[in-house]
Amino acid sequence: MTNPIPARISDDGRTATWNPALTRAAHVILRVRGVEGGTEERRSMNSGRARVRDGERIEAVVPAE
């Protein structure tokens, strides 16, 4: 399993920001906890920021391989 990128996650967990230069990957994987409590992984561009829907929470940002 790949180690998470150091990311700044907001207090409510809905937004995350990170330095995209920390990985050469074009995409990252967001580990998101949903409203019902289950977790899922979502692929996102390595733009340095991400946001999820109301009630969801970003737990980690991991480089996609």
Secondary structure by P-SEA (a helix, b strand, c coil): ccccccccccccccccccccccccccbbbbbccccccccbbbbbccccccccccccccccccccc
